[in-house]
Structure formats: structure tokens, C-alpha cells
Amino acid sequence: MTSPEGLLQEMLDEHQLRRLVHRYCRAVDRGDVEELRRLYHPDAADTHGGFSSGTAHTFTDQIAATRPYLRSMQHHVTTVEFAIRGEVAEGEVYTIATHTFIAGGRDVDVIVGGRYLDKYEKRSGEWRFTERAIVTDTAFVNDPSAATFEHPVTKGTPTGSPGDDDPSHRFFALLRTGRDQ
């Protein structure tokens, strides 16, 4: 039986891991490459299939290189399961990720349902990724994009982007990077 102190520490660690996963989503979706780099330990690995495989630094460089070709990106976290043992943890994180790419004068949508297989370590009191691999369970491609913003619900609303011109950068003062100030 876990002691109340042990259970409290597990809850705190799980909370920090969930924050890490959500900070990843916001950083990658808003094109905040520097924040994205901070979420990985320096020796971390990231395997994103044919997109990028190797070090986390290689992955974040790939993200930076694709920014000019991205119209939008959203990562939605659904089911999450963590296993924590002291200063190491593993997580299986289910996601739905939408991507709209600029491709030859048209937009192309890629919608992926999949999972992140994560390993984390707490070093100097801070949880970060040590290894991340993606698993694709399903994917849909709309070429050309089926997105339209002419419906009364969306017409006239600001359009998001994975760059510095995203409306959230002007709107937020406290949530600009997701980091504690």
C-alpha cells in the first residue's frame, strides 16, 4: 500500500508530466522551437518516422525548417497513461494531430490519430523528455484541403498560424511560452 506522502508525490509527478506533454503540444503548434527544445533533455532522442529520426535536436531543427510550409497545426491529447518509478517515467499518450501544409499553390490536410511512446527523467527537479517515438494508428489526407472559413461560425474570426503572427501572441501576457515567469 502506498503511503499518503508517496501518493502525493506520484500525483505531483503525474501533474508535471501532463504539463510537459501539453507544453509540447502548444510549442509545436505555435512554432515555438526554442520552447520545444527546452522540453527535452540535451541527450534526448525523438523518432518521428520519415519526418525525423535521431536526436531531439534534429527533430526540433526539422520543425523549424518546415514552418514556412505549415498553414496550421493542432495536437490534441486524449488518453494518457503514465508509469512513474522515482526519477524515471514512461507514458503512452494518445493524440489526434491536424496539419495543413502549403503545397504547390494549394493546401493539403494531414490528420493523424496516433500515440506518443515517451520516456522521461526528472533531473535537477525537472521532468523532461529523454525519448519520444510516434506510432500512427490512422491517417487521412485531404489533397486539396477541405478546410473553409466562410461559414458564419468561422467567418471573420482570426486565423491561427504556427508562427509569431498567431493571435495568441498578442492576446496573452502570462501564457506566451507556457513557462512559469
Secondary structure, 3 states (H helix, E strand, C coil): CCCHHHHHHHHHHHHHHHHHHHHHHHHHHCCCHHHHHHCEEEEEEEEECCCEEEEHHHHHHHHHHHHHHEEEEEEEEEEEEEEEECCEEEEEEEEEEEEEEEECCEEEEEEEEEEEEEEEEEECCEEEEEEEEEEEEEEEEECCCCCCCCCCCCCCCCCCCCCCCCHHHHHCCCCCCCCCC
